[in-house]
Amino acid sequence: MTTRIHTTFTIQMLLMALIAITPVSGQGGRGGRGMMGDSAHAADMQLFHQLFEHRTEINRQVIAREDGIETVTESTNPEVTHLLQTHVAAMLARVKEGRPIHQRDPLFTELFKNADRIEARHELTAGGVRVVETSKDAYVVKLLQAHAEVVSAFLANGRSEMMKNHPVPPR
């Protein structure tokens, strides 16, 4: 068990190091910061990896709305529930504050470039979190819906999906 934990930790650290040294194009964002632009980045990445480890314990519903998306993401595992709630709060704060993450992916870059056109609210549920993200801008609605699909793909496909670049929807 200790060897498995050590191996998992080592792999996570190598992935974070790889992400840190990977050139970032189009860093953008309202704050002009790239992937490693703030002190919370490492903690947020660690949280991503913990969620990937428990992805089979996560249930997610996505409802496309005319003005955006509504998602309910939950788990019956209390530890995973806490991880989900912490992750969502951190990511919504990043959007609100213009602190981009995962900027090597064109979809994430574009989403953060348009963060000022996103209205988001969330509420905790017994098993996780319900999120509603909307916009009055039809293009930003497409970005929100594409992002919701990618997050679902992260859960379905694991880390290999995170390493992919995801296309930006047409305007």
C-alpha positions in Angstrom: 0.0 0.0 0.0 2.8 2.4 0.9 4.5 1.7 -2.4 1.3 2.5 -4.3 0.8 5.8 -2.5 4.5 6.7 -3.1 4.2 5.8 -6.8 0.9 7.8 -7.1 2.5 10.8 -5.4 5.6 10.6 -7.6 3.5 10.4 -10.7 1.5 13.4 -9.6 4.6 15.5 -8.9 6.1 14.5 -12.3 2.8 15.6 -14.0 2.8 18.9 -12.2 6.5 19.5 -13.1 5.7 18.7 -16.7 2.8 21.1 -16.7 4.9 23.7 -15.1 7.6 23.6 -17.8 5.3 23.2 -20.8 5.3 26.4 -22.9 2.0 28.2 -22.6 0.6 30.0 -25.6 -2.0 32.6 -25.5 -1.9 33.0 -21.7 -4.4 35.8 -21.7 -6.9 36.1 -19.0 -8.0 39.4 -17.3 -5.1 39.1 -14.9 -2.6 38.4 -17.7 -1.3 35.4 -15.8 -0.6 32.0 -17.3 -0.8 28.5 -15.8 1.6 29.0 -12.9 0.5 32.6 -12.3 -0.7 32.3 -8.7 0.1 30.6 -5.4 -3.1 28.5 -5.4 -2.2 26.7 -8.7 -0.3 23.8 -7.1 -3.1 23.1 -4.6 -5.7 23.3 -7.4 -3.7 20.8 -9.5 -3.4 18.5 -6.6 -7.2 18.6 -6.2 -7.6 17.8 -9.9 -5.5 14.7 -9.5 -7.3 13.6 -6.4 -10.6 13.9 -8.3 -9.1 11.8 -11.1 -8.2 9.1 -8.7 -11.9 9.0 -7.6 -13.5 9.7 -10.9 -15.4 6.3 -10.9 -17.1 7.4 -7.7 -18.5 10.7 -9.2 -21.9 11.1 -10.9 -22.5 14.1 -13.1 -25.5 15.5 -14.8 -25.3 18.3 -17.3 -28.3 20.2 -18.5 -27.7 22.5 -21.5 -29.8 25.7 -21.1 -30.4 28.4 -23.7 -28.3 30.7 -21.6 -25.6 28.3 -20.4 -25.4 25.1 -18.4 -26.6 23.6 -15.1 -24.6 20.7 -13.6 -25.0 18.5 -10.6 -21.9 16.6 -9.6 -22.0 14.3 -6.7 -20.5 11.3 -4.9 -21.7 8.9 -2.2 -18.2 9.0 -0.8 -18.0 11.9 1.8 -14.3 12.5 1.0 -15.0 12.9 -2.7 -18.0 15.1 -1.9 -15.7 17.4 0.0 -13.2 17.4 -2.9 -15.9 18.3 -5.4 -17.2 21.1 -3.3 -13.7 22.5 -2.7 -12.8 22.2 -6.4 -15.9 23.9 -7.7 -15.5 26.8 -5.3 -11.8 27.2 -6.3 -12.6 27.1 -10.0 -15.5 29.6 -9.8 -13.2 31.9 -7.9 -10.6 31.6 -10.6 -13.2 32.6 -13.2 -14.5 35.5 -11.2 -11.0 36.8 -10.4 -9.6 36.2 -13.9 -6.9 33.7 -12.7 -6.6 31.2 -15.6 -5.7 27.6 -15.3 -5.0 24.8 -17.9 -4.1 27.5 -20.4 -2.3 25.2 -22.8 -5.8 24.0 -23.8 -7.4 26.3 -26.3 -10.9 25.9 -24.9 -9.8 26.8 -21.4 -7.8 29.8 -22.7 -10.9 31.1 -24.6 -13.2 30.5 -21.6 -10.9 32.6 -19.3 -10.6 35.3 -22.0 -14.4 35.6 -21.8 -14.7 35.2 -18.0 -16.2 38.7 -17.5 -19.2 37.6 -19.5 -20.0 34.6 -17.2 -22.5 34.7 -14.4 -22.0 31.7 -12.0 -23.7 30.5 -8.9 -23.4 27.3 -7.0 -25.0 25.5 -4.1 -23.8 22.6 -2.1 -25.9 19.4 -2.2 -25.7 16.5 0.2 -23.4 14.7 -2.2 -21.6 17.5 -4.0 -22.5 20.6 -5.8 -25.0 22.1 -8.2 -23.6 24.8 -10.5 -25.4 27.2 -12.9 -23.3 29.2 -15.3 -25.0 31.6 -17.8 -24.2 34.4 -20.2 -26.0 36.9 -22.3 -23.4 36.3 -25.0 -24.3 33.5 -27.3 -20.7 32.6 -28.0 -19.9 32.4 -24.3 -22.9 30.1 -23.9 -21.2 27.8 -26.5 -18.0 28.0 -24.5 -19.7 27.1 -21.2 -21.5 24.1 -22.9 -18.2 22.9 -24.5 -16.4 23.2 -21.2 -19.2 21.2 -19.5 -18.7 18.4 -22.1 -15.0 18.4 -21.5 -15.4 18.1 -17.7 -17.7 15.1 -18.3 -15.0 13.7 -20.6 -12.4 14.1 -17.9 -14.5 11.9 -15.6 -15.2 9.4 -18.4 -11.7 9.1 -19.7 -9.4 10.1 -16.9 -6.0 11.9 -17.1 -5.6 11.1 -20.8 -8.4 13.5 -21.5 -6.7 16.2 -19.5 -3.7 16.0 -21.7 -5.7 16.7 -24.8 -6.3 20.1 -26.4 -10.0 20.7 -26.8 -11.4 22.7 -29.8 -13.0 26.1 -29.4 -16.6 26.3 -30.7 -17.2 28.5 -33.7 -18.5 32.0 -33.0 
